[in-house]
Amino acid sequence: MFDGDEIHLTSEDSKIVVKEILNILKEADWKPCLHLKSLPNEFGEDSPYDPLGPDEQTMNVSSLTFMETMEYD
């Protein structure tokens, strides 16, 4: 249904759209570049807001690897 500048889909229509988008993504010949493990670290420099580690040195939280142990795939 078209209502002004918006499109409102029924739940069945939404399922069709999602199915088609997933089919296109599966058939595409590309690797996703926004995957968690492939993103570059944009803020790798030390910050005055970084916490201090046990050795009283700045601990750069952007380089911690705790997220790598979680499964997102």
N, C-alpha and C positions, 0 to 999 in steps of 0.2 A: 504494500500500500504506500502510495506517495503522499506525503503530507507536508506541503511547503518545501523547505530545503532539507528535509530529513526523509530517510527511508525506514519504515518500520516493518520488520519481518516477523512472521509467526514463528513459533518454536520449530515447526517442521521446515520452514524456509531457512532458518538459521542452521539447522542440521545439514541441509543440502549445501549451503555456502561453505560451511566448515569442511565437509567431505571433499568438495571440489578444490578448496585451497590446499588441503593435505595431499590430495592426488597430484597437484601441480608441484608441490614441494618435493614429493617423493620422486617424481620424474625429472626434476631439474638436475642438470649436470654442474653442480657447484657445492662447495662446502660452506656451511654457515660460518660467517666471520664474527658473529656476536656470541659465540659459545664461551662460557665462563673461562675455560682453560686457554682459549686463544686470544683473549683480550690483553692488550699491553697494559702495563702499570703506568697510568698517566701521572700519578702523584708520588713518585718514588723518592723524592727528596725528603730529607729530614724536616720536621716541623717543630716549632716550639710547643705545640700542643700534643706531641707524641709523649706517651708515658715513659717513665724511667724503668729500666729493667732491674733485675736483682743486683747487677754490678754497678748500679747508679749511672749507667750510660743510656742515652736516648734509645728507645726501642721503636723502630719505624714500623707502625702497624700495617702499612701498605705492603710490606714484604713478608708478613706472616703467612703461613701455609695451611692454617687450620681448615680452610674451605676445600682444599684439595682432597681431603679424606671423605668428603660427603659425595654421594652419588646423585647426579642430576640428569644422567642420561636416560 
